[in-house]
Amino acid sequence: MILKIVTFILIVIVFHHYISLFFHSFFLHRYGTHKQFIMSRKWEKRFFILTYLTQGSSFLNPRTYAIMHSEHHKHSDTKDDPHSPLNFSVWRWGLDFPIAVMKMMKRTKEIFYGIYHGKSVLISLYKDKRFPTWPEFEKFASGKLSAVLFTLVYIAIYYFFAPVWWLWFLLPYTILSGPFQGAVVNWVGHMWGLRPFKDTNDNSRNFPLLDFIMLGETNQNNHHNNQFNPNFARKWYEFDGAYRVIQLFLKWGIIRINPNHIAL
């Protein structure tokens, strides 16, 4: 039984966490938003599909994500930041902590869907910006039917393969991995940790203890200091797992560093 539990967690939970987080970080964040590197349209479509397949029911529309996250960097940790924990801040563990996180996620969702449905004033501000788009594919990938189908697949996997009942408590993360990952990175990366670059004009922080789990995304102070650098690690004790894969993509010629940016 123990072997079955460990196997289920490793394959269903851990593998899905890392593969979905990688494409979240690589395609949506570092490529779609910050344009740290460039790729051909053919590869962009391939990564579009891979991001969709790995995020599944929590697929985040690339263009919408890029606009919203660009606003995060533009107004980092101010009242206009779409997802700053400082707007819902608590500094102690208690009943108010999960409530504050949920409020932040709710506001992020409202702004995200406002942009996606064309109801946000932000649309006009970024109309001349080039973000990953694929209208024909997005119509289904971002639709409710797709989310429902993926959710049913996840439920079926848990129903047929989860060896113990308590593993079902992990199902919400499987279904909503994208928003949960974003919430962890933004909360931890702007509330707790180190600030080696104190001139970033925000509250961004590095939290090295989560580097491996979050593929380097919690090195937010490093990232906000230079948003065009694809490597979020600076010190010997910092680890950027996503960048290790990016280095392979660069070596294989799949992507190229954006010549318009200086990335160390």
matplotlib code that plots the C-alpha trace (Angstrom):
import matplotlib.pyplot as plt

x = [0.0, 2.8, 4.5, 1.2, 0.7, 4.3, 4.0, 0.7, 2.1, 5.3, 3.6, 0.3, 1.1, 4.8, 5.3, 2.2, 3.4, 6.8, 5.8, 2.9, 5.1, 7.9, 5.7, 4.1, 7.5, 9.1, 6.4, 3.9, 6.3, 9.8, 8.8, 5.3, 5.6, 9.3, 10.4, 13.7, 14.3, 12.8, 11.7, 10.1, 6.4, 6.4, 8.1, 5.8, 2.8, 4.4, 5.0, 1.5, 0.1, 2.4, 1.5, -2.2, -1.7, 0.3, -1.8, -5.0, -8.1, -6.1, -4.7, -3.8, -4.3, -0.8, -1.7, -4.0, -1.3, 1.3, -0.7, -1.7, 1.9, 3.3, 1.0, 2.4, 6.0, 4.8, 3.0, 4.8, 3.4, 1.2, -2.6, -2.6, -0.6, -3.0, -1.6, 0.5, 0.0, 0.7, -2.8, -4.1, -1.2, -1.0, 2.3, 1.3, -0.1, -3.8, -7.3, -6.7, -3.8, -5.7, -8.5, -6.0, -4.5, -7.9, -8.8, -5.6, -6.4, -10.0, -8.8, -6.3, -9.0, -11.3, -8.6, -7.5, -10.9, -11.6, -8.6, -9.5, -13.1, -11.9, -13.6, -10.5, -9.0, -5.6, -6.4, -5.8, -2.5, -1.0, -2.7, 0.6, 2.6, 3.3, 2.3, 1.8, -1.6, -3.3, -7.0, -8.2, -6.5, -7.3, -11.0, -11.2, -8.1, -9.5, -13.1, -15.3, -15.7, -11.9, -11.7, -14.6, -13.1, -9.7, -11.4, -13.2, -10.0, -8.3, -11.2, -11.1, -7.4, -8.0, -11.0, -9.2, -5.7, -5.7, -5.0, -6.3, -9.1, -7.0, -5.2, -8.4, -7.5, -4.8, -7.3, -8.0, -4.3, -4.3, -7.4, -6.2, -2.4, -1.8, -3.5, -2.1, 1.5, 1.0, -0.4, 2.6, 5.2, 3.6, 2.8, 6.1, 8.1, 6.7, 6.3, 9.0, 12.7, 15.9, 16.3, 19.9, 18.7, 17.1, 16.6, 13.8, 11.1, 8.9, 8.8, 10.1, 12.1, 14.1, 13.0, 15.8, 14.1, 11.5, 13.8, 13.7, 10.0, 9.1, 11.9, 13.5, 10.4, 10.6, 13.8, 11.6, 13.9, 16.6, 13.9, 12.5, 16.1, 16.5, 13.3, 15.1, 17.6, 16.3, 18.4, 16.6, 19.5, 22.4, 24.1, 25.6, 22.8, 20.1, 18.7, 16.7, 15.5, 13.7, 16.8, 18.6, 16.1, 16.3, 20.0, 19.4, 16.9, 19.5, 22.1, 19.8, 18.8, 15.1, 15.3, 17.7, 18.4, 16.5, 19.1, 17.1, 17.8, 21.0, 20.7, 23.7]
y = [0.0, 2.4, 1.8, 2.5, 5.8, 6.9, 6.0, 7.8, 11.0, 10.9, 10.3, 12.2, 15.0, 15.7, 15.1, 17.2, 20.0, 20.3, 19.9, 22.4, 24.8, 24.6, 25.7, 28.3, 29.7, 29.2, 30.0, 32.3, 34.2, 34.3, 34.2, 35.5, 38.4, 39.3, 38.2, 37.1, 34.9, 34.4, 31.4, 30.6, 30.7, 26.9, 26.4, 28.9, 26.9, 23.7, 25.3, 26.8, 23.2, 21.8, 24.6, 23.8, 20.1, 20.4, 23.1, 21.4, 22.7, 25.7, 26.8, 30.4, 32.3, 33.5, 37.0, 37.7, 36.4, 38.6, 41.8, 41.2, 40.3, 43.3, 45.4, 43.6, 44.7, 48.2, 48.8, 46.3, 46.2, 49.3, 49.5, 49.1, 45.8, 43.0, 40.5, 42.0, 40.3, 43.7, 44.7, 41.8, 41.6, 39.6, 39.0, 36.2, 32.7, 32.5, 32.3, 35.6, 34.2, 31.8, 34.3, 37.0, 34.6, 33.7, 37.4, 38.0, 35.0, 36.3, 39.8, 38.2, 36.1, 39.1, 41.1, 38.2, 37.5, 41.2, 41.3, 38.0, 39.1, 42.5, 44.4, 45.8, 49.3, 47.6, 46.2, 49.5, 50.1, 46.9, 46.8, 47.4, 44.8, 41.4, 38.5, 34.8, 34.4, 31.6, 32.6, 29.3, 27.2, 29.6, 29.4, 25.8, 25.8, 28.7, 27.5, 26.0, 22.7, 22.1, 22.8, 20.5, 17.7, 18.0, 18.0, 14.8, 13.2, 14.2, 12.9, 9.6, 9.2, 9.8, 7.5, 4.6, 5.0, 6.8, 4.0, 5.9, 8.4, 11.2, 11.7, 13.3, 16.4, 16.9, 17.0, 20.8, 21.5, 19.1, 21.0, 24.5, 24.2, 27.4, 29.8, 28.0, 28.3, 32.0, 32.6, 30.9, 32.7, 36.1, 35.7, 34.2, 36.3, 39.6, 38.9, 36.7, 36.4, 38.2, 41.5, 41.7, 44.3, 46.9, 49.5, 47.7, 50.1, 47.2, 44.5, 41.7, 39.1, 35.9, 32.7, 30.1, 27.4, 27.0, 27.3, 23.6, 23.2, 26.3, 26.0, 29.3, 31.4, 32.5, 34.4, 37.4, 40.1, 38.9, 38.8, 42.3, 43.7, 42.6, 41.2, 40.4, 38.0, 34.4, 33.1, 34.0, 32.6, 34.8, 33.3, 29.9, 28.7, 29.8, 27.4, 28.1, 24.7, 26.3, 28.0, 24.7, 23.5, 26.8, 26.4, 23.1, 24.8, 27.4, 24.8, 22.9, 26.0, 25.9, 29.4, 32.4, 35.1, 38.2, 40.5, 43.5, 42.6, 42.3, 39.0, 37.9]
z = [0.0, 0.9, -2.4, -4.3, -2.3, -3.1, -6.7, -7.1, -5.5, -7.5, -10.9, -10.6, -8.2, -8.4, -12.1, -13.0, -10.6, -12.2, -15.8, -15.6, -13.6, -16.1, -19.0, -16.8, -16.0, -19.4, -21.9, -20.1, -17.8, -19.3, -23.0, -23.3, -20.8, -20.7, -24.1, -22.6, -25.7, -29.1, -31.1, -34.5, -34.9, -35.3, -31.9, -30.4, -31.5, -30.1, -26.7, -26.8, -27.1, -24.5, -22.0, -22.6, -22.2, -19.0, -17.4, -18.5, -16.7, -15.3, -18.7, -18.5, -21.8, -22.8, -24.0, -21.1, -18.7, -20.3, -20.1, -16.5, -15.4, -17.3, -15.1, -12.0, -12.9, -13.9, -10.6, -8.4, -4.8, -5.2, -5.2, -9.0, -8.9, -10.1, -7.6, -4.8, -1.4, 0.2, -0.8, 1.4, 3.8, 7.0, 8.7, 11.0, 10.7, 11.6, 10.2, 8.3, 6.3, 4.0, 3.7, 2.5, 0.0, -1.4, -1.7, -3.7, -6.0, -6.4, -7.4, -9.8, -11.4, -11.9, -13.6, -15.7, -17.0, -17.5, -19.9, -21.6, -22.3, -23.6, -20.8, -19.2, -20.0, -20.1, -23.5, -25.2, -23.4, -24.9, -28.3, -30.1, -28.0, -29.5, -27.3, -28.1, -29.7, -31.6, -31.9, -33.4, -30.7, -27.9, -28.5, -27.4, -25.0, -22.9, -23.1, -20.3, -22.2, -22.2, -18.5, -17.7, -19.9, -18.2, -14.7, -15.5, -16.6, -13.4, -11.3, -13.2, -12.5, -8.8, -8.8, -10.5, -9.2, -5.8, -3.3, -0.2, 0.3, 1.7, -1.6, -2.9, -0.9, -3.5, -6.3, -6.1, -6.8, -9.8, -11.2, -10.4, -10.5, -12.6, -10.2, -7.1, -8.5, -9.2, -5.7, -4.1, -6.2, -5.7, -2.0, -0.9, -3.4, -2.2, 1.5, 2.9, 2.4, 1.4, -0.5, -1.9, -4.5, -2.3, -5.1, -6.9, -5.6, -4.4, -1.8, -4.0, -2.1, -2.6, -0.8, -1.6, 0.5, -2.2, -5.2, -6.1, -5.5, -7.6, -10.2, -9.2, -9.5, -5.8, -6.5, -7.2, -6.0, -8.5, -11.2, -10.4, -10.4, -14.0, -15.6, -18.9, -17.4, -17.9, -15.0, -11.7, -9.6, -8.6, -5.5, -5.2, -2.9, -5.3, -7.9, -11.0, -12.4, -15.3, -16.5, -16.6, -19.2, -21.0, -21.4, -23.2, -25.5, -26.3, -27.0, -29.3, -31.2, -30.2, -28.8, -28.9, -26.3, -27.3, -28.8, -27.6, -24.0, -22.0, -20.2, -18.1]

ax = plt.figure().add_subplot(projection="3d")
ax.plot(x, y, z, "-o")
ax.set_aspect("equal")
plt.show()
